[in-house]
Amino acid sequence: MNKTKPPGGLTDVPGILVGNAEEESGRTGCTVILCPDGAVPGVDVSGGSPGTQNTDIIRPGAAEYPVYGLLLTGGSFFGLPATGGVMRWLVEQRIAEVPLVPAAVIFDLPFAMGSPPPDAALAYAACQAANSGPVAEGNVGAGAGATVGKIYGIPMKGGLGTASIHIPGGPVVAALAVVNALGDVWDRGRIVVGALNPDGTFVDQTRAMLDGVPSPLYYQSTTIAVVATTERLSKAEANRVAKLADDGMARAISPNHTQWDGDTVFCLALGSHTSDMSRDAVVTIVGTAAAVVLEQAIIRGALAAQPGR
């Protein structure tokens, strides 16, 4: 497990804090993203089996509320009550009286093997650990129980990854992903993490599916992610950036957005930069950058996982 990282991560966006906590067994956990000064939210849900909370209220047309905290967690639906720990921390810090905390879960129950799902106490601990320093990658936080490649063959470990880019003369755009995909993770035309044959070679699950190979396994999965930017965005624009960012997930994972994935991408706009361009150009550039860093974060999270854990 890689607990350090080269430059480039979600905390490169000023005002973002990231904290991780794992259950005592180390087989499940949660990750919190805190924005003490508030952020304009957006979301895109593309998977067929999402496990989310407070996503409707951050879509266009709903009331305008800033987000001060966001939870990514293991434990499937059992992990959603952990948002209470984030809310408690935000209230105690006098950041918000009734904080809005969107959340998304991964299905890691088979790997957790009966370990208790993340709860409010664990999420509170992640808040206490949150900081603006380098973000740990691999089997940490919500990535503790992540696995990849679950249609055919033998799954490999997934994990948490992050990446960022500073557009010259423009905003910072960054991503954090918890990689628990049903499909394989690809990098520049080759599988780097995915389902294995007994001899250790990759199956290529997409090809196996198209060749009509009967599938022996179907597991609930899900890749969940956050993209953030210093660009000033409206709620509608943040939602559009989340949708554009999802292209990065599609490039990095195949097959993707299946009926057994709950793929969800959140966007947080912290608004310290205002580009001197049309709004359509801003959204297109920020969304394209978000797709690039999300693709990188997914690859990094999968490669940082600890083999055989």
C-alpha positions in Angstrom: 0.0 0.0 0.0 1.4 3.4 -1.0 0.8 5.9 1.8 2.8 8.6 0.1 2.3 10.1 -3.3 4.0 12.2 -6.0 2.7 15.8 -6.4 -0.9 16.0 -7.5 -4.0 15.3 -5.5 -7.4 16.6 -4.4 -5.9 18.8 -1.7 -4.1 20.8 -4.3 -7.4 22.7 -4.4 -7.1 25.2 -1.6 -9.9 24.8 1.0 -10.2 21.0 0.7 -9.3 18.7 3.5 -9.2 14.9 3.2 -9.3 12.3 6.0 -9.3 8.5 6.0 -10.2 6.0 8.7 -10.3 2.2 8.5 -12.3 -0.3 10.6 -10.0 -2.2 13.0 -9.7 -5.2 10.7 -8.5 -2.9 7.9 -10.9 -4.5 5.5 -13.4 -1.6 5.1 -13.3 2.1 5.8 -14.4 5.6 4.9 -13.0 8.8 3.4 -14.2 12.3 4.1 -13.7 15.4 2.0 -14.2 18.6 4.0 -14.8 22.2 2.7 -14.9 24.4 5.8 -15.6 27.5 3.7 -18.3 25.7 1.6 -18.4 24.5 -2.0 -21.0 24.6 -4.8 -21.9 20.9 -5.4 -22.8 18.8 -8.5 -23.2 15.1 -9.1 -23.5 12.5 -11.9 -24.8 9.0 -11.2 -24.2 6.6 -14.0 -24.1 3.2 -12.5 -27.0 0.8 -12.4 -26.8 0.1 -8.7 -26.0 3.3 -6.9 -25.9 3.7 -3.1 -26.1 7.4 -2.4 -27.5 10.0 0.0 -28.4 13.7 -0.6 -27.8 13.6 -4.3 -31.2 15.0 -5.4 -30.7 18.2 -3.4 -27.5 19.0 -5.2 -28.9 18.7 -8.7 -30.0 21.7 -10.7 -33.4 23.0 -9.8 -33.2 22.1 -6.1 -32.5 24.7 -3.4 -29.1 26.3 -3.3 -27.2 24.9 -0.3 -23.4 24.8 0.0 -21.7 21.6 0.9 -19.2 21.5 3.8 -18.5 17.8 3.9 -18.8 14.7 1.7 -18.5 11.1 2.6 -17.2 8.1 0.5 -17.6 4.9 2.4 -17.5 1.1 2.4 -20.2 -1.1 3.8 -22.7 -0.8 1.0 -26.1 0.7 2.3 -25.0 -0.2 5.8 -22.3 2.5 5.5 -24.7 5.4 4.7 -25.5 6.2 8.4 -21.9 7.1 8.9 -22.8 10.6 7.5 -24.0 11.4 11.0 -20.4 11.4 12.1 -19.5 14.0 9.5 -22.5 16.1 10.4 -21.6 16.0 14.1 -18.0 17.1 13.4 -19.2 20.0 11.3 -21.7 21.1 13.9 -19.1 20.9 16.7 -16.7 23.0 14.7 -19.5 25.6 14.2 -19.1 25.3 10.4 -22.8 24.7 9.8 -25.9 24.3 12.0 -27.6 21.7 9.7 -24.8 20.5 7.4 -25.6 19.0 4.0 -23.4 15.9 3.6 -23.8 14.0 0.3 -22.5 10.4 0.4 -21.8 7.4 -1.8 -20.9 3.8 -0.9 -19.0 0.9 -2.4 -20.1 -2.7 -2.1 -17.1 -4.2 -0.3 -19.0 -6.7 1.9 -17.4 -9.9 0.4 -13.9 -8.6 1.1 -14.9 -7.2 4.5 -15.9 -10.8 5.5 -18.2 -9.8 8.4 -16.2 -6.8 9.6 -18.5 -4.0 10.9 -19.4 -1.5 8.3 -18.2 2.1 8.7 -20.3 4.0 11.3 -20.7 7.5 12.5 -17.7 7.1 15.0 -15.4 6.0 12.2 -16.5 8.9 9.9 -16.0 11.3 12.9 -12.4 9.9 13.2 -11.8 10.5 9.5 -12.9 14.1 10.0 -10.5 14.5 12.9 -7.7 13.1 10.7 -8.6 15.4 7.7 -5.9 17.8 6.6 -4.6 19.6 3.5 -1.5 17.6 3.1 -0.7 14.8 0.6 -3.5 12.3 0.3 -2.6 8.7 1.0 -3.4 6.2 -1.8 -4.1 2.5 -2.0 -6.0 0.5 0.6 -6.9 3.4 2.9 -10.2 4.9 3.9 -13.0 3.9 1.6 -10.5 2.0 -0.6 -9.6 -0.4 2.2 -12.0 -3.1 0.9 -12.0 -2.2 -2.8 -11.5 -4.9 -5.4 -11.5 -4.8 -9.3 -12.4 -7.3 -12.0 -15.4 -9.3 -10.8 -17.3 -10.7 -13.8 -14.8 -13.4 -14.8 -11.8 -14.9 -13.2 -10.0 -13.9 -10.0 -10.5 -10.3 -8.8 -7.5 -8.1 -7.8 -7.3 -5.4 -5.1 -8.5 -1.9 -5.9 -8.0 1.2 -3.8 -8.1 5.0 -3.5 -6.2 7.3 -5.9 -5.9 11.0 -6.5 -4.5 13.4 -9.1 -4.6 17.1 -10.1 -3.7 19.5 -12.8 -3.2 23.3 -12.9 -4.3 24.7 -16.2 -1.9 27.5 -17.1 -3.5 30.8 -16.4 -6.6 29.0 -15.2 -8.0 26.9 -12.4 -6.8 23.9 -10.5 -8.8 20.8 -11.2 -8.3 17.6 -9.1 -9.9 14.2 -8.5 -10.1 11.5 -5.9 -11.5 8.0 -6.7 -12.3 4.9 -4.8 -11.8 2.1 -7.4 -14.0 -0.9 -6.7 -15.0 -1.7 -10.3 -16.7 -4.7 -11.8 -14.6 -4.2 -14.9 -10.9 -4.0 -15.6 -8.7 -0.9 -15.2 -7.0 0.2 -18.4 -4.0 2.5 -18.9 -3.0 3.5 -22.5 -4.6 0.5 -24.2 -3.6 -2.2 -21.7 -5.1 -3.7 -18.6 -3.2 -2.9 -15.5 -5.5 -4.2 -12.8 -8.4 -6.6 -13.4 -9.7 -10.2 -13.5 -7.0 -12.8 -13.6 -6.8 -16.2 -15.2 -5.4 -19.0 -13.0 -2.0 -18.5 -14.6 -1.9 -14.9 -13.6 -2.7 -13.4 -17.0 -5.5 -10.9 -17.5 -8.9 -12.2 -18.7 -10.0 -9.0 -20.6 -13.6 -9.2 -19.3 -15.0 -7.0 -22.1 -13.7 -9.3 -24.8 -14.9 -12.4 -22.9 -18.4 -10.9 -22.7 -18.4 -10.0 -26.4 -17.2 -13.5 -27.2 -20.1 -15.0 -25.4 -18.1 -16.6 -22.6 -20.6 -17.6 -19.8 -20.0 -15.5 -16.7 -19.4 -17.5 -13.4 -19.6 -14.4 -11.1 -21.6 -11.2 -10.6 -20.6 -9.1 -7.6 -22.0 -5.7 -6.7 -19.2 -3.2 -7.2 -19.0 0.6 -7.7 -16.4 3.3 -8.4 -17.1 6.5 -6.6 -15.2 9.8 -7.0 -15.0 13.5 -6.3 -13.7 16.1 -8.7 -12.9 19.6 -7.3 -11.8 22.9 -8.8 -10.9 26.4 -7.9 -13.1 27.7 -10.7 -16.2 29.6 -9.7 -19.2 27.5 -11.0 -22.9 27.6 -10.5 -24.8 24.5 -9.4 -25.9 23.7 -12.9 -22.3 24.1 -14.2 -20.9 21.9 -11.3 -23.4 19.2 -12.3 -22.3 19.4 -15.9 -18.6 19.2 -14.9 -19.4 16.1 -12.9 -21.0 14.5 -16.0 -18.0 15.5 -18.2 -15.6 14.1 -15.6 -17.4 10.7 -15.9 -15.7 10.3 -19.3 -12.5 9.7 -17.4 -14.1 6.8 -15.6 -15.2 5.3 -18.9 -11.7 5.6 -20.4 -10.1 3.9 -17.3 -12.6 1.1 -16.7 -14.1 -1.5 -19.0 -16.8 -2.7 -18.9 -18.1 0.4 -17.0 -21.4 1.7 -15.6 -22.9 -1.8 -15.6 -26.1 -2.9 -13.8 -23.8 -4.1 -10.9 -21.9 -0.8 -10.5 -23.1 2.2 -8.6 -20.7 4.6 -10.3 -21.1 8.2 -8.9 -19.0 11.3 -9.5 -19.4 14.4 -7.2 -18.1 17.9 -8.1 -17.1 20.5 -5.6 -16.4 24.1 -6.9 -14.6 26.3 -4.4 -14.8 29.4 -6.5 -11.5 31.3 -5.9 -10.8 31.7 -9.7 -13.0 33.3 -12.4 -11.9 32.7 -15.9 -12.2 35.4 -18.6 -14.1 33.2 -21.0 -17.6 32.4 -22.0 -19.4 30.1 -19.4 -19.7 27.4 -22.0 -15.9 27.5 -22.6 -15.2 27.4 -18.8 -17.4 24.4 -18.3 -15.9 22.5 -21.3 -12.3 23.2 -20.2 -12.9 22.4 -16.5 -14.9 19.3 -17.4 -12.3 18.0 -19.8 -9.6 18.5 -17.2 -11.8 16.8 -14.6 -12.1 13.7 -16.9 -8.3 13.6 -17.4 -7.5 13.8 -13.6 -10.3 11.3 -12.8 -8.8 8.8 -15.3 -5.4 9.3 -13.6 -6.8 9.0 -10.1 -8.5 5.7 -11.0 -5.3 4.2 -12.5 -3.3 5.4 -9.5 -5.7 4.0 -7.0 -5.8 0.6 -8.6 -2.0 0.4 -9.0 -1.4 1.6 -5.4 -3.4 -1.3 -3.9 -1.6 -3.8 -1.8 -1.5 -7.2 -3.7 -3.0 -10.1 -1.9 -4.3 -8.1 1.0 
